[in-house]
């Protein structure tokens, strides 16, 4: 269990993988930005884990000055996602990652304009 090791600054206790369907947006944010590599390592097939790590790294890089590199990583993530799951399985939210780096250039840091604050 990861719960004893999670910082108290996170408002919600960590959920198990079997509870992902009940997660709030901020919980998914925590998984993508912080705990995902620890939680998912050895829990999902290696090729799926590697794809997730690309997303994890890209979104964290978006919080730095390397936004263009993050944009290239996000495009790589989407192409890899499509090869793993099929183009027909790409939801709108995954497709929108293509635009995230340019949105950061236009609007500034993600935390200043994302909807996470309003989804709980």
C-alpha positions as CSV (number, residue, x, y, z in Angstrom):
1,X,0.0,0.0,0.0
2,X,1.3,3.4,-0.9
3,X,-0.9,5.4,1.5
4,X,1.6,5.6,4.4
5,X,4.1,7.2,2.0
6,X,1.9,9.8,0.4
7,X,2.4,13.4,1.5
8,X,-0.3,14.9,3.7
9,X,-0.7,17.8,1.3
10,X,-2.8,15.6,-0.9
11,X,-6.4,15.9,0.3
12,X,-7.6,12.4,-0.7
13,X,-6.2,9.1,0.3
14,X,-4.8,7.0,-2.5
15,X,-7.1,4.6,-4.2
16,X,-6.3,1.1,-5.4
17,X,-6.3,0.3,-9.1
18,X,-9.7,-1.4,-8.7
19,X,-11.2,1.9,-7.7
20,X,-10.0,4.0,-10.7
21,X,-13.5,4.3,-12.0
22,X,-14.5,6.3,-8.9
23,X,-11.6,8.8,-9.0
24,X,-12.0,12.5,-9.2
25,X,-10.0,14.7,-11.6
26,X,-7.6,15.7,-8.9
27,X,-6.9,12.1,-8.1
28,X,-6.1,11.4,-11.7
29,X,-3.9,14.5,-11.7
30,X,-2.0,13.1,-8.7
31,X,-1.5,9.8,-10.4
32,X,-0.2,11.4,-13.7
33,X,2.0,13.9,-11.9
34,X,3.3,12.1,-8.9
35,X,2.3,8.5,-7.9
36,X,1.6,6.8,-11.2
37,X,5.0,5.4,-11.9
38,X,5.2,3.9,-8.4
39,X,1.6,2.6,-8.4
40,X,1.7,1.2,-11.9
41,X,5.2,-0.3,-12.0
42,X,4.9,-4.1,-12.2
43,X,1.1,-3.8,-12.1
44,X,0.6,-3.4,-15.8
45,X,2.5,-4.8,-18.8
46,X,5.8,-3.2,-19.4
47,X,4.8,-1.7,-22.8
48,X,1.8,0.0,-21.3
49,X,3.8,1.2,-18.4
50,X,6.4,2.7,-20.7
51,X,3.6,4.5,-22.5
52,X,2.3,5.9,-19.2
53,X,5.8,7.1,-18.2
54,X,6.0,9.1,-21.5
55,X,2.8,10.9,-20.4
56,X,4.1,11.4,-16.9
57,X,7.3,12.9,-18.1
58,X,5.7,15.1,-20.7
59,X,3.1,16.6,-18.3
60,X,5.8,17.3,-15.7
61,X,8.0,18.9,-18.4
62,X,5.1,21.2,-19.3
63,X,5.7,22.8,-15.9
64,X,9.2,23.9,-17.0
65,X,10.6,26.0,-19.8
66,X,10.9,22.9,-22.0
67,X,7.3,23.2,-23.3
68,X,8.1,22.4,-26.9
69,X,9.9,19.2,-25.9
70,X,6.9,18.2,-23.8
71,X,4.7,18.8,-26.9
72,X,6.8,16.4,-28.9
73,X,6.6,13.8,-26.1
74,X,2.8,14.2,-26.0
75,X,2.6,13.6,-29.8
76,X,4.8,10.5,-29.3
77,X,2.6,9.4,-26.4
78,X,-0.6,9.7,-28.6
79,X,1.0,7.7,-31.5
80,X,2.2,5.0,-29.1
81,X,-1.2,5.0,-27.4
82,X,-2.8,4.5,-30.8
83,X,-0.5,1.6,-31.7
84,X,-1.2,-0.1,-28.4
85,X,-5.0,0.4,-28.3
86,X,-5.9,1.3,-31.8
87,X,-6.8,4.7,-33.3
88,X,-10.5,4.1,-32.8
89,X,-9.8,3.9,-29.0
90,X,-8.5,7.4,-28.7
91,X,-10.9,9.5,-26.6
92,X,-11.3,13.2,-27.1
93,X,-9.3,13.9,-23.9
94,X,-6.3,12.0,-25.3
95,X,-6.6,13.8,-28.7
96,X,-6.6,17.1,-26.9
97,X,-3.1,16.4,-25.5
98,X,-1.8,17.4,-29.0
99,X,-2.8,21.0,-28.2
100,X,-1.6,21.2,-24.6
101,X,1.9,22.5,-25.3
102,X,0.6,25.3,-27.5
103,X,-2.1,26.1,-24.9
104,X,0.7,26.5,-22.3
105,X,2.5,28.9,-24.6
106,X,-0.7,31.0,-25.0
107,X,-2.2,30.8,-21.5
108,X,0.7,30.1,-19.2
109,X,1.2,27.4,-16.6
110,X,-1.4,24.6,-16.5
111,X,-2.3,25.2,-12.9
112,X,-3.4,28.8,-13.8
113,X,-6.1,27.7,-16.3
114,X,-6.9,24.0,-15.9
115,X,-10.3,23.0,-14.6
116,X,-9.0,20.8,-11.7
117,X,-10.0,23.3,-9.1
118,X,-13.6,23.2,-10.3
119,X,-14.1,19.4,-10.7
120,X,-14.3,18.5,-7.0
